[in-house]
Amino acid sequence: MATKAKKSKGFSVSATIVIGACLVVALVIFNFVFGDPSNFQGGDPNGHPLPGNLMGTIYKGGVIVPIIQTLLLTVLVLSVERFIAITRAQGKGKLVKFVANIKAALESNDLQKANELADKQKGSVGNVVKAGLVKYAALEDEKEMVIDQKTLSIQKEIEEATALELPSLEQNLPVVATMTTLGTLMGLLGTVIGMIKSFAALATAGAPDSVALSTGISEALVNTAFGIATGAFAVISYNYFTTRIDGITHAIDEVGFTIVQTYSTKH
């Protein structure tokens, strides 16, 4: 009788919802925190920021600032979401120790202990092991199949279980990877717009408009800073989580190979 692989209970949030919520939050912060009149001389957001006032300076970064803020907040929120999801998928205890214990149980032909270890692990690796062990036990009484067919059947069961687990681990990571480039590009766009405004102020007849000139420079530098910060956070986050997923994938491959090889050797 065919067994059905069990998928772990994951934790995930739609990236679309996260981006929409972050956009709203970014607009609120930009208009009511950075754009608060108390941050500017004479209480006028169209004028100069107060000396040393960082919030007012950020506000002068222009309309690109809330867009980059949205990207940065999205990276932060999705990083927290992926941390929770991957931590749950990793299960209880260290994977290296779990794999070693499973190997030891299989070497001693103690399937009951191996099943107990998989149940206690409560993660993606444990679910794959459980699927393989269920198939392993089911084939013990199978008389019509030769050993090669049984081994292939176990391997297929493990592959199917793995295919159920891996997509949930990688969910939303493509969005984070996109933010790596998009954040930097939006920062560059804001920088270019700011510099255009600065040169336009310098090109005016007579004395340059100091307000327009400083506004353009502020817009350029603020967007550069936000763009670099967004790209940096996205790169760090993406590399960190892909490394953790690689560790889980390696553990699944190792323990799956062990189950197949053990069955082949002992039969």
CORVENUR-V107547 format. One record per backbone hydrogen bond with DSSP energy under -0.5 kcal/mol. NH is the residue of the N-H (numbers start at 1). CO is the residue of the C=O. E is the energy in kcal/mol with one decimal. If there is no record, write none. Layout:
NH;CO;E + NH;CO;E
This chain:
5;3;-0.5 + 10;8;-0.9 + 18;14;-1.9 + 19;15;-2.8 + 20;16;-2.2 + 21;17;-2.5 + 22;18;-2.6 + 23;19;-2.1 + 24;20;-1.8 + 25;21;-2.3 + 26;22;-2.8 + 27;23;-2.3 + 28;24;-2.2 + 29;25;-2.6 + 30;26;-2.6 + 31;27;-2.5 + 32;28;-2.6 + 33;29;-1.7 + 34;29;-2.6 + 35;30;-1.1 + 36;33;-0.9 + 39;36;-2.4 + 40;37;-1.9 + 41;48;-2.8 + 43;40;-2.0 + 44;41;-1.2 + 45;43;-0.6 + 47;44;-2.2 + 50;39;-2.4 + 53;50;-2.6 + 54;52;-0.9 + 57;53;-1.5 + 58;54;-2.5 + 59;55;-2.2 + 60;56;-1.5 + 61;58;-1.9 + 62;59;-1.6 + 65;62;-1.3 + 67;63;-0.7 + 68;64;-2.4 + 69;65;-2.8 + 70;66;-2.0 + 71;67;-1.8 + 72;68;-2.7 + 73;69;-3.0 + 74;70;-2.3 + 75;71;-2.2 + 76;72;-2.1 + 77;73;-2.8 + 78;74;-2.8 + 79;75;-1.9 + 80;76;-1.9 + 81;77;-2.4 + 82;78;-2.7 + 83;79;-2.2 + 84;80;-2.2 + 85;81;-2.4 + 86;82;-3.0 + 87;83;-2.0 + 88;84;-2.1 + 89;85;-2.2 + 90;86;-2.0 + 91;87;-0.8 + 91;88;-0.7 + 92;121;-2.8 + 98;94;-2.2 + 99;95;-2.9 + 100;96;-2.0 + 101;97;-2.4 + 102;98;-2.4 + 103;99;-2.4 + 104;100;-2.2 + 105;101;-2.4 + 106;102;-2.4 + 107;103;-2.5 + 108;104;-1.6 + 109;106;-1.3 + 110;105;-3.1 + 111;109;-1.1 + 114;110;-1.8 + 115;111;-2.4 + 116;112;-2.2 + 117;113;-2.4 + 118;114;-2.1 + 119;115;-2.3 + 120;116;-2.1 + 121;117;-1.7 + 122;118;-1.2 + 124;89;-3.3 + 125;89;-0.6 + 127;123;-2.1 + 128;124;-2.0 + 129;125;-2.6 + 130;126;-2.5 + 131;127;-2.2 + 132;128;-2.2 + 133;129;-2.6 + 134;130;-2.4 + 135;131;-1.8 + 136;132;-2.3 + 137;133;-2.8 + 138;134;-2.1 + 139;135;-1.8 + 140;137;-0.9 + 141;138;-0.5 + 142;139;-0.8 + 143;141;-0.6 + 150;146;-2.1 + 151;147;-2.7 + 152;148;-2.2 + 153;149;-2.0 + 154;150;-2.3 + 155;151;-2.3 + 156;152;-2.3 + 157;153;-2.0 + 158;154;-2.2 + 159;155;-2.2 + 160;156;-2.3 + 161;157;-2.1 + 162;158;-2.4 + 163;159;-2.2 + 164;160;-1.1 + 165;161;-1.3 + 166;162;-2.4 + 167;163;-0.6 + 168;165;-0.5 + 169;165;-1.0 + 169;166;-0.6 + 170;166;-1.6 + 171;167;-0.6 + 173;170;-1.5 + 174;170;-0.6 + 176;172;-1.7 + 177;173;-2.7 + 178;174;-2.0 + 179;175;-1.9 + 180;176;-1.0 + 181;177;-0.8 + 181;178;-0.6 + 182;178;-2.9 + 183;179;-2.4 + 184;180;-0.7 + 185;181;-2.5 + 186;182;-2.7 + 187;183;-2.0 + 188;184;-2.2 + 189;185;-2.5 + 190;186;-2.5 + 191;187;-2.1 + 192;188;-2.6 + 193;189;-2.5 + 194;190;-2.3 + 195;191;-2.5 + 196;192;-2.3 + 197;193;-2.0 + 198;194;-2.0 + 199;195;-2.6 + 200;196;-2.1 + 201;197;-1.9 + 202;198;-1.8 + 203;199;-1.6 + 204;201;-0.8 + 209;201;-0.8 + 210;208;-0.9 + 213;209;-2.6 + 214;210;-2.7 + 215;211;-2.3 + 216;212;-2.2 + 217;213;-2.1 + 218;214;-2.5 + 219;215;-2.5 + 220;216;-2.1 + 221;217;-2.6 + 222;218;-2.9 + 223;219;-1.7 + 224;220;-1.7 + 225;221;-2.5 + 226;222;-2.5 + 227;223;-2.4 + 228;224;-2.4 + 229;225;-2.4 + 230;226;-2.4 + 231;227;-2.4 + 232;228;-2.6 + 233;229;-2.5 + 234;230;-2.3 + 235;231;-2.3 + 236;232;-2.4 + 237;233;-2.6 + 238;234;-2.8 + 239;235;-2.5 + 240;236;-2.2 + 241;237;-2.4 + 242;238;-2.4 + 243;239;-1.7 + 244;240;-1.8 + 245;241;-2.4 + 246;242;-2.3 + 247;243;-1.7 + 248;244;-1.8 + 249;245;-2.9 + 250;246;-2.5 + 251;247;-1.9 + 252;248;-2.4 + 253;249;-2.6 + 254;250;-2.5 + 255;251;-2.5 + 256;252;-2.4 + 257;253;-2.3 + 258;254;-1.9 + 259;255;-2.1 + 260;256;-2.1 + 261;257;-2.6 + 262;258;-2.7 + 263;259;-2.2 + 264;260;-2.3 + 265;261;-2.5 + 266;262;-2.5 + 267;263;-0.8
